[in-house]
Amino acid sequence: MTDAPAEANPVAVVAKAAGAASGVSRAGVIGISVGVLAAGAAAGVALERLTVGRAMRRRARAELDANAPYGSLRGRPRTVAAPDGTELYVELDGTGWSGPDGDGSDGEPLTVVFCHGYCLNQDSWHFQRAALREGMRLVFWDQRSHGRSERSRSYLAGEPAGIDQLGGDLKAVIDAVAPTGPLVLVGHSMGGMTVMALADQHPELFRERVAGVALVGTLAGDWNDVSLGLPKAGAKLFRKVAPGMVRLLGRQVDLVEATRRLGSDVSAVFYRRFSFGGRDVEPGVVRFAEQLLDATPIDVVAEFYPVFGVHEKYEALAALRGLPALVLAGTKDLLTPSTHSEAIAERLPGAELVLAEGAGHLVMLERPGPVGRELARLLRRAADFAGAAPLPAAVLDLARERAAEAVADPT
């Protein structure tokens, strides 16, 4: 058996890219596609897509792009100014906005605010948006520099990005579009960290208005201990070279974006590796995830990558204690492993810990049905907790489905 070429070994790719940090060499360009996702630089996977004809792959992508409805749901657009003036793109969705505000006897309706993750945008909640919009008040927003939101003005002025800044952004969104009434906050990955930052800054909001929290595929700290599914030596190497490589890529925007397009086959393999746990995900969903990740400019990837290593919000979880809470993760999540969700749940007595067997980081896309039903169950608990207006029948039906599943399969 002959040795595999060095470019097929992701660790070798990273090492070459690191060695080329003083100038964008061919090895550095190869590493560009690998570095697009926060931890996609050193995965031990075979590039099986390269055995399929490129023309066939392009035709398949074009067909999926033409027919897939994912990311097509839209609400009423709003623009909200962040504390530093950055314009955040927000959409109000759900039919509940046109309903009564409540006369006090049945309580005010819940407002559910969804916060997306790193290198994604609000459309990553496509399935949950479709499942919960009937009769509900839903808020979706793009985090600064992501999606349709403006590039961070603070960062352009020379200030580093930070999770605390995202917490302030979330507060601005809430104040602008949902200034009264009970809230349920739902955050995935970096969005979960955003919710924790808000709890750290404004614990009184959680005492007075927050009726429930869902933390999906996220962590409260210790990001530097995540192995990314690599052996110990590979993880150590990645931690050493990744910051410099990401900074390098962020300074070569035009070249990187061109290379990402040329290396889409390579990118797709790493995207799938770090997005999904199973191989049975519907191809249109896989393609949708690729589009979301590809839409994030490399300089934004570089801007936010350093913030995860300094994110420590275990103490902030105290503000969530006693609230209805859902902590959910895939057991094959390589970016925010489910052990971190277990650590969060341990600090939130009474929280529902749900581990989706075999699912990866984008669990809300990989397992949309179960995630939607778990959220519906949380909303029912939150409505009861806050004395909110009755939930619509569609949401209650989803919650009953989840309850029936629990009886049928107690594990």
Backbone hydrogen bonds, N-H to C=O, Kabsch-Sander energy under -0.5 kcal/mol:
donor,donor_aa,acceptor,acceptor_aa,energy
8,A,5,P,-2.0
9,N,6,A,-1.7
13,V,9,N,-2.1
14,V,10,P,-2.3
15,A,11,V,-2.3
16,K,12,A,-2.5
17,A,13,V,-2.6
18,A,14,V,-2.6
19,G,15,A,-2.2
20,A,16,K,-1.1
21,A,18,A,-1.6
23,G,20,A,-2.2
25,S,23,G,-1.6
29,V,25,S,-2.2
30,I,26,R,-2.3
31,G,27,A,-1.8
32,I,28,G,-0.6
32,I,29,V,-1.1
33,S,29,V,-0.7
34,V,30,I,-0.8
35,G,31,G,-2.0
36,V,32,I,-0.5
36,V,33,S,-0.9
40,G,37,L,-1.8
42,A,39,A,-0.6
45,V,43,A,-1.8
48,E,46,A,-2.0
50,L,47,L,-1.6
51,T,48,E,-1.6
52,V,49,R,-1.7
57,R,53,G,-2.1
58,R,54,R,-2.4
59,R,55,A,-2.2
60,A,56,M,-2.4
61,R,57,R,-2.6
62,A,58,R,-2.5
63,E,59,R,-2.2
64,L,60,A,-2.4
65,D,61,R,-2.9
66,A,62,A,-1.8
67,N,63,E,-1.5
68,A,64,L,-2.6
72,S,69,P,-1.8
76,R,92,L,-2.8
78,R,90,V,-3.0
80,V,88,L,-2.5
82,A,86,T,-3.1
85,G,82,A,-2.4
88,L,80,V,-3.4
88,L,86,T,-0.6
90,V,78,R,-2.8
91,E,140,F,-3.2
92,L,76,R,-2.3
93,D,91,E,-0.6
93,D,138,L,-2.8
95,T,133,R,-2.3
96,G,136,M,-2.4
97,W,94,G,-0.7
97,W,136,M,-0.5
98,S,95,T,-1.0
99,G,96,G,-1.1
111,T,182,P,-1.8
112,V,137,R,-2.9
113,V,111,T,-0.5
113,V,184,V,-2.8
114,F,112,V,-0.5
114,F,139,V,-3.0
115,C,186,V,-3.0
116,H,141,W,-0.6
120,L,117,G,-1.5
124,S,121,N,-2.3
125,W,122,Q,-1.8
126,H,123,D,-1.7
129,R,125,W,-2.8
130,A,126,H,-2.2
131,A,127,F,-2.1
132,L,128,Q,-1.8
133,R,129,R,-1.0
135,G,133,R,-0.6
136,M,133,R,-1.0
137,R,110,L,-0.6
138,L,93,D,-2.9
138,L,136,M,-0.6
139,V,112,V,-3.0
140,F,91,E,-2.6
141,W,114,F,-0.9
142,D,89,Y,-2.4
143,Q,141,W,-0.5
145,S,150,E,-2.2
146,H,143,Q,-2.5
149,S,146,H,-2.0
150,E,87,E,-3.1
156,L,152,S,-2.0
157,A,153,R,-1.3
158,G,155,Y,-1.7
159,E,154,S,-2.7
166,L,162,G,-1.2
167,G,163,I,-1.9
168,G,164,D,-1.8
169,D,165,Q,-1.8
170,L,166,L,-2.3
171,K,167,G,-1.9
172,A,168,G,-1.9
173,V,169,D,-2.2
174,I,170,L,-2.5
175,D,171,K,-2.7
176,A,172,A,-1.8
177,V,173,V,-2.5
178,A,174,I,-2.4
183,L,209,R,-2.2
184,V,111,T,-2.3
185,L,212,G,-2.1
186,V,113,V,-3.0
186,V,184,V,-0.5
187,G,214,A,-2.7
188,H,115,C,-2.3
189,S,216,V,-2.4
191,G,188,H,-3.0
192,G,189,S,-0.7
193,M,189,S,-1.7
194,T,190,M,-1.9
195,V,191,G,-1.8
196,M,192,G,-2.0
197,A,193,M,-2.4
198,L,194,T,-2.1
199,A,195,V,-2.2
200,D,196,M,-2.1
201,Q,197,A,-2.0
202,H,198,L,-3.0
205,L,202,H,-1.2
206,F,202,H,-0.9
207,R,203,P,-1.6
208,E,204,E,-2.3
209,R,205,L,-2.8
210,V,205,L,-1.9
211,A,183,L,-3.8
212,G,183,L,-1.0
213,V,324,P,-1.9
214,A,185,L,-2.7
215,L,326,L,-2.9
216,V,187,G,-3.1
216,V,214,A,-0.6
217,G,215,L,-0.5
217,G,328,L,-3.1
225,D,222,D,-1.7
226,V,223,W,-1.8
230,L,227,S,-1.6
235,A,231,P,-2.6
236,K,232,K,-2.2
237,L,233,A,-2.2
238,F,234,G,-2.5
239,R,235,A,-2.5
240,K,236,K,-1.5
241,V,237,L,-2.2
242,A,238,F,-2.9
245,M,241,V,-2.3
246,V,242,A,-3.0
247,R,243,P,-2.1
248,L,244,G,-2.2
249,L,245,M,-2.6
250,G,246,V,-2.3
251,R,247,R,-0.9
251,R,248,L,-1.0
252,Q,249,L,-1.4
256,V,252,Q,-2.9
257,E,253,V,-2.8
258,A,254,D,-1.9
259,T,255,L,-2.3
260,R,256,V,-2.7
261,R,257,E,-1.6
262,L,258,A,-1.9
263,G,259,T,-2.8
264,S,261,R,-1.1
267,S,263,G,-2.5
268,A,264,S,-2.5
269,V,265,D,-1.3
270,F,266,V,-1.6
271,Y,267,S,-3.0
272,R,268,A,-2.3
273,R,269,V,-2.2
274,F,270,F,-2.2
275,S,271,Y,-1.1
275,S,272,R,-0.6
276,F,272,R,-2.3
285,V,282,E,-1.1
286,V,282,E,-1.9
287,R,283,P,-2.6
288,F,284,G,-2.0
289,A,285,V,-2.4
290,E,286,V,-2.1
291,Q,287,R,-2.3
292,L,288,F,-2.3
293,L,289,A,-2.4
294,D,290,E,-2.9
295,A,291,Q,-1.6
296,T,293,L,-1.2
300,V,297,P,-1.0
301,V,297,P,-1.9
302,A,298,I,-2.4
303,E,299,D,-1.7
304,F,300,V,-2.0
305,Y,301,V,-1.7
307,V,304,F,-1.4
308,F,304,F,-0.6
308,F,305,Y,-1.1
309,G,306,P,-0.6
310,V,307,V,-0.7
311,H,308,F,-0.9
312,E,310,V,-0.6
313,K,220,A,-3.8
317,L,313,K,-0.8
317,L,314,Y,-0.9
318,A,315,E,-1.6
319,A,316,A,-1.7
320,L,317,L,-1.7
321,R,317,L,-0.6
321,R,318,A,-0.9
322,G,349,P,-0.6
323,L,320,L,-2.0
326,L,213,V,-2.5
327,V,352,E,-3.2
328,L,215,L,-2.3
328,L,326,L,-0.5
329,A,354,V,-1.9
331,T,356,A,-2.3
332,K,359,A,-2.7
333,D,330,G,-1.4
334,L,332,K,-0.6
340,H,337,P,-2.2
341,S,337,P,-0.7
342,E,338,S,-2.2
343,A,339,T,-1.8
344,I,340,H,-1.9
345,A,341,S,-2.7
346,E,342,E,-2.0
347,R,343,A,-0.8
347,R,344,I,-1.0
348,L,345,A,-1.3
351,A,348,L,-2.5
352,E,325,A,-3.0
353,L,351,A,-0.7
354,V,327,V,-2.9
354,V,352,E,-0.6
356,A,329,A,-2.8
356,A,354,V,-0.6
357,E,355,L,-0.9
359,A,356,A,-1.9
362,L,275,S,-2.9
363,V,361,H,-1.5
365,L,362,L,-1.4
366,E,362,L,-2.3
367,R,363,V,-2.9
371,V,367,R,-2.1
372,G,368,P,-2.5
373,R,369,G,-2.3
374,E,370,P,-2.4
375,L,371,V,-2.4
376,A,372,G,-2.2
377,R,373,R,-2.1
378,L,374,E,-2.1
379,L,375,L,-2.7
380,R,376,A,-2.0
381,R,377,R,-2.0
382,A,378,L,-2.9
383,A,379,L,-2.7
384,D,380,R,-2.0
385,F,381,R,-2.5
386,A,382,A,-2.5
387,G,383,A,-1.0
388,A,383,A,-2.2
389,A,108,E,-1.8
396,L,392,P,-2.1
397,D,393,A,-2.6
398,L,394,A,-1.6
399,A,395,V,-2.2
400,R,396,L,-2.3
401,E,397,D,-2.2
402,R,398,L,-2.0
403,A,399,A,-2.2
404,A,400,R,-2.7
405,E,401,E,-2.2
406,A,402,R,-2.0
407,V,403,A,-1.7
408,A,404,A,-2.3
409,D,405,E,-2.5
